[in-house]
Amino acid sequence: MKKAFLRAALVALSTALLLSCGGGGGGGGGVAFVGAGGTTQLPGSSLSDGSSSPAGGAGDGQGGGATGAGGSSAGVGGTSAGVGGDSAGTGGTSTAASGNDGSGVGSGGTGVSTADASGVGGVDGIGSVIVNGVRYNTDTAILNVEDAPALQLGMSAKVTGPFTADFTSGVARRVDSAADLRGTVSAIDLAQRSFAILGTTVTTDDATVWADATGLAAIPPGVTLQVWGLPGAPGVLRATRVEQRGPSAPVLTGTVQNLDPARRTFTLGGLTVDYGTAVLSGSLDGRPLADGTLVRVRANTVLPGRLPATLVQWWYPVPRVNATPVQLAGIVTDYAGLGSLRVLNVPVNAASAQITGGPAGSVGNGVKVEVGGTIANGVLQATKLKIRHVPGTGGPSSFTLIGTVGNFSSAASFRVKGQPIDASGPGVVFVNGTVANLGNGVRVNIEGAQVVNGVLIATRVSFE
């Protein structure tokens, strides 16, 4: 009896000490992570690039004790290891930035954990990875990159893992990225800044990354392109990255229309997809293929007007379970007012959202936006909406690279995270140093608005 009492007293004392020192002494302030039960306060410092996690190192983990996102008392869906696994926090020993499989029962028994939080959009920055302005630590994330040797600026991607309530930082459990379109250019419209591949109209804007060309005017008809992008209206894709390729197997992304389950066909843009022998994969909730589903289709060849699919994947599906945090970048469709619109085929209510990047009245079909909030009854209840591009008027464009300078030749030619950079322009702003401080091994934060011919044109260089 006395031993049991002493054990209980020691546990209570240990918990009190843990809580009083912020989960193991991880530096003041703390980070508020969005989870299924609302907001969970996590101790620790801000994200860094490969050196420490938001909650510090071992012993300061986000799931440590009772306060972490996966903690046994206040967590949203784990046991005791939290977001970092094995009680070591984000820098722990797990292979993914999650201490569980993302299926733990959270607040209210919804089965949602912070690991289920999802972000989908174009990659705005590297170091670790930035999607829609949210900088995710990827130290322990599973990286699944197809169709390219590494994640690069402008690639479409889905990041699974918790992010802060102000949509600035997060911890990636998994990052998925794959090309969205690959085929021969059949038409180019310079006036509309668009081109056509496999019956799909590809539109571009100021944020489109041109990997090996100066822009659309430098793309000849008949060349094979590989494109990453954001699906808009049926048959339309907004390019986030474009690169030239040799002859390659076709890839097509879009909205399923005219589904015929008996014939096992549907249309994407101007092509009929035959999925009679294809593998179907990626549905999160077991829903069958239906009109309106966003898919990525792979094939070995393309026939006149027809694509014999080998694989049909749900395109970056996001959970629709209540209280799941979600942040998306995409093209507005089905606009019926701020209270009823769609982004990446996800219903959105932005009636109460904080709107930035332009006047609320400029939101409408065809406008590129970022939205973030939580899912309620299948609808993303947005707390933020940022206007990124309005057709005909433009919009803000920004890329970020965080890391050390390498391959330095001059201010006009160096690399950060493998990305070529030109910081020699007359309008470049230097912070905490001058152009003379650039050199190999120097740690910098590079910002730029355009990637032309594979080079990020820097507008701001901050020395860290």
C-alpha positions in Angstrom: 0.0 0.0 0.0 2.8 2.4 1.0 4.8 1.4 -2.1 1.8 2.1 -4.3 1.3 5.5 -2.6 4.9 6.4 -3.1 4.9 5.4 -6.8 1.8 7.6 -7.3 3.4 10.5 -5.5 6.6 10.2 -7.6 4.6 10.1 -10.8 2.6 13.2 -9.8 5.8 15.0 -8.8 7.5 14.0 -12.1 4.5 15.3 -14.1 4.4 18.5 -12.2 8.1 19.1 -12.8 7.7 18.3 -16.6 4.9 20.7 -17.0 6.6 23.5 -15.0 9.7 23.3 -17.1 7.9 23.2 -20.5 8.2 19.5 -21.3 11.8 19.0 -20.5 13.4 22.5 -20.7 12.8 23.3 -24.4 13.2 27.1 -24.4 10.3 29.5 -23.7 7.3 30.6 -25.7 6.2 27.4 -27.3 4.5 26.6 -30.6 0.7 26.1 -31.0 0.0 23.1 -33.2 -3.4 22.6 -34.8 -4.9 19.3 -33.9 -8.2 17.4 -33.9 -9.1 18.8 -30.5 -8.3 22.4 -31.3 -4.9 23.8 -30.5 -2.2 22.0 -28.5 0.6 24.1 -27.0 4.0 22.6 -27.5 7.2 23.8 -25.8 10.3 24.7 -27.7 12.1 26.9 -30.2 11.4 27.7 -33.8 12.1 25.4 -36.7 15.7 25.2 -37.9 17.2 23.6 -41.0 18.4 20.2 -40.0 19.7 21.1 -36.6 16.9 21.0 -34.2 13.2 20.3 -34.1 10.4 22.8 -33.0 10.5 21.2 -29.6 14.2 20.9 -29.2 16.1 17.6 -29.3 15.9 14.4 -27.3 13.9 14.9 -24.2 12.2 18.0 -25.5 9.9 16.1 -28.0 6.6 17.3 -29.0 4.9 14.3 -27.6 6.9 14.1 -24.4 4.9 13.6 -21.2 1.4 14.9 -21.1 1.7 18.0 -23.3 2.8 16.8 -26.7 0.6 16.4 -29.8 0.6 12.7 -29.2 0.9 12.7 -25.4 -1.1 10.3 -23.3 -3.1 13.0 -21.5 -3.4 16.0 -23.7 -2.3 14.5 -27.0 -4.6 14.2 -30.0 -3.9 10.6 -31.0 -0.9 8.8 -29.8 0.5 7.2 -26.7 3.5 8.9 -25.2 6.0 9.4 -28.0 4.1 12.3 -29.7 5.1 13.7 -33.1 8.6 12.5 -32.9 8.4 8.9 -32.0 10.1 6.9 -29.2 9.8 9.9 -26.7 12.7 11.7 -28.5 10.5 14.4 -30.1 10.8 15.4 -33.7 14.5 14.5 -33.7 13.7 11.0 -32.4 14.4 7.6 -33.9 11.3 7.0 -35.9 11.5 7.1 -39.7 8.6 9.5 -39.9 7.7 12.6 -38.0 5.1 10.8 -36.0 5.0 8.7 -33.0 2.1 6.6 -34.3 0.6 5.6 -37.5 -1.8 8.6 -37.7 -4.8 6.5 -36.7 -5.0 7.0 -33.0 -8.3 8.0 -31.4 -8.2 11.7 -30.7 -10.4 14.1 -28.8 -14.1 13.1 -29.1 -13.1 9.7 -30.5 -12.8 11.0 -34.0 -9.8 8.8 -34.9 -7.9 11.9 -36.0 -4.4 12.8 -34.8 -2.2 15.8 -35.7 -0.4 13.4 -38.0 -3.5 13.5 -40.3 -3.1 17.3 -40.9 -2.5 17.9 -44.6 -1.1 20.6 -46.8 -1.3 20.5 -50.6 0.2 23.0 -53.0 3.3 23.9 -55.0 6.7 23.9 -53.2 7.5 27.5 -52.4 10.8 26.8 -50.7 13.4 24.3 -49.6 15.0 24.2 -46.2 13.4 22.0 -45.0 10.3 22.3 -47.3 7.8 25.2 -47.6 4.3 24.6 -49.0 1.8 27.5 -49.1 4.0 29.5 -46.7 4.2 26.8 -44.1 7.8 25.7 -43.3 7.9 22.1 -42.4 10.7 20.4 -40.6 11.5 17.2 -42.6 14.3 15.8 -40.4 12.4 12.6 -39.8 9.8 12.6 -42.6 9.3 9.9 -45.2 10.0 11.5 -48.6 8.3 10.0 -51.6 9.3 11.9 -54.8 8.5 10.4 -58.2 9.5 11.5 -61.7 12.5 13.5 -60.4 15.7 12.9 -58.4 14.7 15.3 -55.6 12.1 17.8 -54.4 12.5 21.1 -56.2 10.9 24.5 -56.4 7.5 24.5 -58.0 6.7 20.8 -57.7 3.2 20.0 -56.5 3.3 18.2 -53.2 1.3 16.9 -50.3 2.7 17.2 -46.8 1.2 15.1 -44.0 1.9 16.3 -40.5 0.9 19.0 -37.9 1.3 22.7 -38.5 0.9 25.8 -36.4 -2.4 27.6 -35.9 -0.9 30.7 -37.7 0.1 28.5 -40.8 3.8 29.4 -40.5 5.6 26.2 -39.4 5.0 22.5 -39.1 6.5 19.0 -38.8 6.3 16.8 -41.8 5.5 13.1 -41.2 5.4 12.4 -44.9 6.0 14.3 -48.2 4.6 13.1 -51.5 5.3 14.6 -54.9 4.9 13.4 -58.5 4.6 14.9 -61.9 1.0 15.8 -62.9 1.3 15.9 -66.7 3.7 14.6 -69.2 3.3 14.6 -73.0 3.8 16.4 -76.3 2.9 20.0 -76.6 0.1 20.3 -79.2 -0.6 24.0 -79.1 0.7 27.2 -77.5 -1.2 30.5 -76.9 1.2 33.2 -75.9 -1.6 35.8 -75.4 -3.4 33.5 -72.9 -0.1 32.3 -71.4 -1.2 28.7 -72.0 -0.4 25.5 -73.8 -2.0 22.2 -74.4 -0.9 18.6 -73.7 -3.0 15.4 -73.9 -6.2 17.4 -74.4 -5.5 19.5 -71.2 -5.1 23.2 -71.2 -2.1 24.2 -69.1 -2.2 27.8 -67.8 0.8 29.7 -66.4 1.4 32.7 -64.1 4.2 34.6 -62.6 4.9 31.9 -60.1 5.4 29.2 -62.7 8.9 27.7 -62.4 10.6 27.3 -65.7 13.3 24.7 -65.1 15.1 24.9 -68.4 13.6 27.7 -70.5 13.2 31.4 -70.2 9.4 31.1 -70.4 6.5 30.0 -72.6 7.8 31.9 -75.6 10.9 29.7 -75.6 8.9 26.4 -75.7 8.6 25.0 -79.3 5.5 23.0 -80.3 6.1 19.3 -80.4 8.4 19.2 -77.5 7.7 16.8 -74.6 7.2 18.6 -71.3 6.8 17.3 -67.7 4.5 19.6 -65.7 3.7 19.9 -62.0 0.5 21.9 -61.3 -2.8 22.5 -59.6 -6.0 21.2 -61.2 -8.6 23.8 -61.8 -11.8 23.5 -63.8 -12.1 20.2 -65.7 -9.5 20.0 -68.5 -7.4 22.8 -67.0 -4.2 22.6 -65.0 -2.3 25.6 -63.6 1.4 24.9 -64.0 3.7 25.4 -61.0 6.8 23.9 -62.6 7.6 23.1 -66.3 10.6 21.2 -67.6 11.6 19.7 -70.9 11.9 15.9 -71.3 12.7 13.4 -73.9 10.0 11.0 -75.1 8.5 9.5 -72.0 5.4 7.6 -70.8 2.4 9.8 -70.5 1.0 11.2 -67.3 -2.4 13.0 -67.0 -4.1 14.7 -64.1 -7.5 16.1 -63.9 -11.2 15.8 -62.8 -13.0 12.7 -63.7 -16.0 13.3 -66.0 -18.5 11.0 -67.8 -17.6 8.0 -65.7 -18.9 4.7 -67.2 -18.3 1.9 -64.7 -19.6 -0.7 -67.1 -17.2 0.2 -69.8 -14.6 1.3 -67.2 -13.9 4.6 -69.0 -14.0 8.3 -68.1 -12.8 11.5 -69.6 -10.0 13.8 -68.5 -10.1 17.0 -70.6 -10.2 16.0 -74.2 -9.1 12.3 -73.7 -11.1 9.2 -72.9 -9.3 7.1 -70.2 -9.7 3.4 -70.4 -9.0 2.0 -66.9 -10.2 -1.6 -67.6 -6.8 -3.1 -66.7 -5.5 -0.3 -64.5 -4.7 -0.4 -60.8 -6.7 2.0 -58.7 -5.1 3.4 -55.6 -5.1 6.2 -53.1 -8.7 6.6 -51.9 -8.5 7.6 -48.2 -12.0 6.7 -47.2 -12.7 3.8 -49.5 -15.0 5.8 -51.7 -15.2 4.5 -55.3 -14.2 6.4 -58.4 -16.8 9.0 -59.2 -17.4 12.1 -61.4 -15.6 15.0 -59.8 -12.7 12.9 -58.4 -9.3 14.3 -58.9 -6.9 11.7 -60.3 -3.5 11.2 -61.7 -3.3 8.7 -64.5 -0.3 6.8 -65.8 -0.1 4.9 -69.1 2.6 3.3 -71.3 1.3 4.9 -74.5 -1.4 7.3 -75.8 -3.7 6.4 -78.7 -5.7 8.9 -80.8 -8.3 10.4 -78.4 -7.7 7.6 -75.9 -5.4 6.8 -72.9 -5.1 3.1 -71.9 -4.3 3.6 -68.2 -2.0 1.3 -66.2 -2.5 3.2 -62.9 -5.2 5.6 -61.6 -4.3 7.4 -58.4 -6.4 9.7 -56.3 -4.6 13.0 -56.6 -3.1 14.1 -53.2 -6.3 13.2 -51.3 -6.9 15.0 -48.0 -8.8 13.6 -45.0 -12.4 14.7 -44.7 -12.9 13.7 -41.1 -14.2 16.4 -38.7 -11.5 18.6 -37.1 -8.7 17.6 -39.5 -6.5 20.6 -40.1 -6.0 21.3 -43.8 -4.2 23.9 -45.9 -4.4 24.0 -49.7 -3.3 26.1 -52.7 -5.3 25.8 -55.8 -7.6 27.4 -58.3 -11.1 28.4 -57.2 -14.0 26.5 -58.9 -17.7 26.4 -58.3 -17.7 29.8 -56.8 -21.0 30.9 -55.4 -19.7 33.4 -52.8 -17.1 33.3 -50.1 -19.3 30.9 -48.2 -19.4 28.3 -51.0 -16.5 27.5 -53.3 -14.1 24.7 -54.1 -10.3 24.5 -54.1 -8.8 21.2 -55.4 -12.3 19.8 -55.4 -12.5 20.4 -51.6 -15.7 22.4 -50.5 -14.6 25.6 -48.7 -16.5 28.0 -46.6 -14.3 31.2 -46.4 -17.1 33.5 -45.2 -15.3 34.1 -41.9 -11.7 33.8 -43.2 -9.1 36.5 -42.9 -8.4 37.5 -46.5 -5.0 38.8 -47.6 -3.3 39.4 -51.0 -6.2 41.5 -52.4 -9.8 42.6 -51.9 -12.4 39.9 -51.0 -14.3 40.9 -54.1 -11.5 39.7 -56.4 -12.1 36.0 -55.3 -13.9 34.0 -58.0 -13.5 31.1 -60.4 -10.0 30.9 -61.9 -8.3 32.8 -59.1 -5.4 31.0 -57.4 -5.6 31.1 -53.6 -4.2 29.5 -50.4 -6.8 28.5 -47.9 -6.4 27.0 -44.4 -8.6 25.8 -41.6 -10.2 22.6 -40.3 -12.7 20.2 -41.8 -16.3 20.2 -40.5 -18.9 17.9 -42.1 -16.8 17.5 -45.2 -16.3 21.3 -45.7 -13.0 23.2 -45.1 -14.0 25.9 -42.7 -11.3 28.4 -43.7 -9.7 30.8 -41.2 -7.4 32.2 -43.8 -7.6 32.9 -47.5 -4.6 34.4 -49.4 -5.1 35.5 -53.0 -2.1 34.4 -55.0 -3.1 35.3 -58.6 -6.0 37.0 -60.2 -6.2 36.3 -64.0 -5.3 39.5 -65.9 -4.0 41.4 -62.8 -1.4 39.1 -61.3 -0.6 38.6 -57.7 2.2 38.0 -55.1 4.8 35.4 -56.0 7.6 34.3 -53.7 10.1 31.5 -53.3 12.5 30.8 -50.4 15.7 28.9 -50.0 17.3 28.4 -46.6 20.7 26.8 -46.2 24.4 27.2 -46.9 26.0 28.7 -50.1 27.7 26.2 -52.4 29.3 26.2 -55.8 30.0 29.9 -55.4 31.4 31.6 -58.5 30.0 35.1 -58.0 26.8 36.8 -56.8 25.3 35.9 -60.2 26.1 32.2 -59.8 25.9 30.0 -56.7 23.6 27.4 -55.2 21.6 26.8 -52.0 20.1 23.3 -51.5 21.2 22.6 -55.1 19.1 25.4 -56.5 21.0 27.8 -58.8 20.7 31.5 -57.7 21.4 34.9 -59.2 21.7 37.6 -56.6 23.5 40.1 -58.8 20.5 42.3 -59.7 20.6 46.0 -58.9 17.5 45.8 -56.7 18.6 42.9 -54.4 18.3 43.7 -50.7 21.0 42.4 -48.4 20.3 42.0 -44.7 22.9 41.5 -42.0 25.6 41.8 -44.5 26.5 42.8 -48.1 27.2 41.1 -51.4 30.8 40.8 -50.3 29.8 38.4 -47.6 28.6 35.8 -50.1 30.8 32.7 -50.3 30.8 29.0 -49.9 29.6 27.7 -46.5 27.8 31.0 -45.6 24.3 30.4 -44.2 21.6 32.4 -46.0 17.9 32.9 -46.5 17.2 33.7 -50.1 13.9 35.1 -51.4 13.0 35.6 -55.0 9.9 36.0 -57.2 10.8 34.1 -60.3 12.7 31.0 -61.5 13.8 31.5 -65.1 15.8 28.9 -67.0 16.2 27.0 -63.7 17.7 30.0 -61.8 16.0 31.7 -58.9 16.3 35.5 -59.4 16.9 36.7 -55.9 15.3 39.8 -54.5 16.5 39.5 -50.9 19.5 37.8 -49.2 19.5 37.5 -45.5 22.7 36.3 -43.7 21.9 34.1 -40.7 
